[in-house]
Structure formats: structure tokens, C-alpha cells
Amino acid sequence: MISDSLKLYDKYGRSIPAGTVIFEEDDPGKEMYIIHEGKVRIVIRVRSIETTLAELGRGDFFGEMAVLEKSNRSATAIAATDLKVLVLDEDTFLTVIRSNPDVALAIMREMAERLRHTDERIETLLFRDATSKVVDIVCKLAEKWGKETPKGVAVETSVEDIAGRAGLEIHKAEPVVQGLVSRKFLKIEGDTFIIRDLESMGKILQYVELKEQLGDII
């Protein structure tokens, strides 16, 4: 992540309302962004399925690859909340990197983290059944963003978000979520999912995998 100590917001800052499409896939990439406040969703659409590639927060940056490669955007960026961002064109971005080795190192670390995240997403998408995909995404969101409460681990998400991250159509993800609710693994309160027992939720993946392996012999 790039530190706010760069103190560039007064000069390069911009406010963006929640729900705004910051840029779309295939748009020309002339600027990159650093999040000062708020959250951004990075998504791609394949046929009718919108898949969430990442959710970024304060200090994260996005849009840099198209600027560095002088190419079009490979995904769409949407303001998940009201945003304050730094907007840097190619010349400014390169000047910041060249003049501050710590920033260049932070970018390298962030890109390495994104590669690791991509590996995790591939692992999720390789699951053959909707149950494993949904459970895997819920567990990963809880581990990364979840907050401990007396009721369990709470994380802000939705069926639509879960479906997008899992690469599923909503009508395939929704029955899985409702099944988890009816079996008391999960509780939904507004825009918050509460995982009653994260360890038990994780065991569902083990059960499904074992069932697939033994299905032909039992």
C-alpha cells in the first residue's frame, strides 16, 4: 500500500460518490488511483455473470497496470462507498515512483499480494459445485474482513457479492446461502453475514470433498 504520508491529496484529490463507475473494462487507461478514504470494487463481466476480483480500501491503489502498459482497462472499478482518491496521470505516477524507492517497493509488494489473491480465486473457481464455491468465499471474506461479535464473525456482504466473487449466477448462489441459514451455519442481518462458527463452516468444504471422492463407492 502507498502511505498517506505522500500528502498529495490537496493537489490531486477527488471525491467520488458511492455507486459511481470510475472506469470500465476496455476504457483507455490514462490515470491511476490511490484510495484516501472509502472502498472500491474491481469487477469483470463474463456473459451475464459479474465477478468481483477485489475489494480495495484505504491506502490501496488501482488502475496502474493500464497506465504502465499504455493499454486499455482490464476490469471495471466501482465506488463501493463514497470515496476520496488521489488521481495521478502517467507522468506524476512515474515521478513519484522514481523519487521515492519506498513507494516502488510498496507497489511491488502489493502486486505480489495480488498474485497470491489470484491464486486463491483460481482455487475457488476450480471447485465444481456451488456449495463449495459459496462456502469458500464466505470463509475467506470472514477471515480477511470479519469482526468478532457475540453472535459470531460478522462481515458486510450480500448474496450478489458472494455470487460475483464465486463466479456464479445469483440463482445458483442463493439456495446455498439459504441452506446455510436454515442449518444455522449463517445468519443474515441486513447487509451483514454472521458466521456462527467459522471452523464448522470450513468443515463443509471437507465434507463436500469427501463426498465427491467416495460418491462412487458408497
C-alpha positions in Angstrom: 0.0 0.0 0.0 1.1 3.6 -0.6 1.4 5.6 2.6 -0.8 8.7 3.1 2.4 10.5 4.1 2.8 11.3 0.4 0.5 14.2 1.3 -0.7 14.6 -2.3 -4.4 14.7 -1.6 -4.7 18.5 -1.5 -3.2 18.7 -5.0 -4.5 15.5 -6.7 -7.6 14.6 -4.5 -11.0 13.9 -5.9 -14.3 13.0 -4.3 -16.4 10.2 -5.9 -20.0 9.3 -4.8 -20.9 5.7 -3.9 -22.0 3.6 -6.9 -20.0 5.6 -9.5 -18.3 3.7 -12.2 -14.8 5.1 -12.1 -13.7 3.3 -15.3 -15.0 0.4 -17.3 -13.3 -2.6 -18.9 -11.6 -1.6 -22.2 -11.6 2.1 -21.4 -8.3 3.8 -22.2 -6.0 3.8 -19.1 -4.6 7.3 -18.6 -4.8 7.6 -14.8 -4.2 5.5 -11.7 -5.8 6.0 -8.3 -4.9 5.8 -4.6 -7.7 5.4 -2.1 -7.6 8.0 0.6 -11.0 7.1 2.1 -13.6 4.5 1.2 -13.8 1.3 -0.7 -13.7 0.2 -4.4 -14.8 -3.0 -6.1 -12.9 -4.3 -9.1 -15.1 -6.4 -11.3 -15.2 -8.2 -14.6 -18.3 -9.4 -16.6 -18.3 -12.7 -18.5 -21.5 -13.2 -20.3 -24.2 -12.4 -17.7 -22.0 -13.0 -14.6 -20.3 -10.1 -12.9 -17.4 -11.4 -10.9 -15.7 -9.4 -8.1 -12.0 -9.6 -8.5 -11.1 -7.5 -5.4 -12.4 -5.1 -2.9 -9.9 -2.3 -2.1 -9.7 0.1 0.9 -7.8 3.0 2.3 -4.2 3.1 1.0 -4.7 0.6 -1.8 -4.2 1.6 -5.4 -5.7 0.5 -8.7 -5.6 1.3 -12.4 -1.8 1.4 -12.5 -1.3 -1.5 -14.9 -3.1 0.2 -17.8 -1.0 3.3 -17.2 2.3 1.4 -17.0 1.5 -0.7 -20.1 -0.3 2.1 -22.0 -3.2 -0.2 -22.6 -6.9 -0.3 -22.0 -8.5 -1.3 -18.7 -8.7 -5.0 -18.0 -11.6 -4.6 -15.5 -14.2 -2.2 -14.2 -13.8 -0.1 -11.0 -16.9 0.9 -9.0 -17.1 3.0 -5.9 -18.5 0.7 -3.2 -18.8 3.7 -0.8 -18.3 7.4 -1.0 -14.6 7.9 -2.0 -11.8 10.2 -1.7 -9.0 9.3 -4.1 -5.7 10.6 -5.4 -5.8 10.7 -9.2 -2.3 10.5 -10.8 -1.6 10.7 -14.5 1.3 8.7 -16.1 4.0 11.4 -15.6 3.1 12.1 -12.0 2.9 8.4 -11.2 6.3 7.7 -12.7 7.8 10.8 -10.9 6.5 9.5 -7.6 8.0 6.1 -8.2 11.4 7.4 -9.3 11.7 9.9 -6.4 10.6 7.5 -3.7 12.0 3.9 -3.6 9.7 3.1 -0.6 6.7 3.7 -2.9 8.2 1.5 -5.6 8.8 -1.3 -3.1 5.3 -0.9 -1.7 3.9 -1.3 -5.3 5.9 -4.4 -5.8 4.6 -5.9 -2.5 1.1 -5.1 -3.5 1.4 -6.7 -6.9 2.9 -9.8 -5.2 -0.2 -9.8 -2.9 -2.5 -9.6 -5.8 -0.8 -12.6 -7.5 -1.4 -14.5 -4.3 -5.0 -13.4 -4.2 -5.4 -14.5 -7.9 -4.1 -18.0 -6.9 -6.8 -18.1 -4.2 -9.5 -17.1 -6.6 -8.4 -19.8 -9.1 -8.6 -22.3 -6.3 -12.2 -21.2 -5.5 -13.2 -21.3 -9.2 -11.8 -24.8 -9.6 -14.4 -26.1 -7.1 -17.0 -28.0 -9.2 -20.1 -27.4 -7.0 -21.8 -24.2 -6.0 -21.8 -25.1 -2.3 -18.0 -25.3 -2.1 -17.6 -22.0 -4.0 -20.0 -20.1 -1.8 -18.7 -21.5 1.5 -15.1 -20.9 0.4 -15.8 -17.2 -0.4 -17.8 -16.7 2.8 -14.9 -18.1 4.9 -12.3 -16.0 3.0 -14.3 -12.8 3.5 -14.7 -13.6 7.2 -11.0 -14.3 7.6 -10.0 -11.1 5.9 -12.7 -8.6 6.8 -14.7 -10.3 9.6 -15.2 -8.8 13.0 -15.7 -10.9 16.1 -19.1 -10.3 17.8 -21.1 -12.2 20.5 -23.1 -13.8 17.7 -20.2 -14.9 15.6 -17.9 -13.4 12.9 -19.7 -10.6 11.1 -18.8 -9.4 7.6 -20.5 -6.9 5.3 -21.5 -8.6 2.1 -24.6 -9.8 0.1 -25.7 -12.8 -1.9 -25.0 -10.8 -5.1 -21.4 -10.1 -3.9 -20.9 -13.7 -2.9 -22.1 -14.9 -6.3 -19.9 -12.4 -8.1 -16.8 -13.5 -6.2 -17.6 -17.2 -6.7 -18.3 -16.8 -10.4 -21.8 -17.9 -10.0 -25.2 -16.7 -11.3 -27.3 -15.4 -8.4 -29.9 -18.0 -8.7 -27.3 -20.7 -8.1 -25.7 -19.0 -5.1 -28.9 -18.0 -3.4 -30.1 -21.6 -2.5 -26.7 -22.3 -1.0 -26.8 -19.2 1.2 -30.4 -20.0 2.3 -29.3 -23.6 3.1 -26.5 -22.3 5.3 -29.0 -20.0 7.1 -31.6 -22.8 7.6 -28.9 -25.1 9.0 -27.8 -22.4 11.4 -24.3 -22.0 10.0 -25.1 -18.5 8.9 -27.3 -15.6 9.9 -28.1 -12.6 7.8 -28.9 -9.2 9.3 -29.4 -6.5 6.7 -26.2 -6.3 4.7 -24.2 -8.3 7.3 -23.5 -12.0 7.2 -22.8 -13.6 10.6 -20.9 -16.8 10.6 -21.8 -18.6 13.9 -18.8 -20.9 13.9 -16.1 -20.3 11.3 -14.4 -23.6 12.0 -17.6 -25.6 11.4 -18.3 -23.6 8.2 -14.8 -24.6 7.0 -15.6 -28.3 7.6 -18.4 -28.1 5.0 -15.6 -28.0 2.4 -14.0 -31.1 3.8 -17.4 -32.9 3.8 -18.2 -32.0 0.2 -14.7 -33.0 -1.0 -15.0 -36.4 0.9 -18.5 -36.9 -0.6 -17.1 -36.3 -4.1 -14.3 -38.8 -3.5 -16.5 -41.5 -2.1 -19.6 -40.9 -4.1 -19.0 -43.8 -6.4 -18.3 -46.4 -3.7 -20.9 -45.7 -1.1 
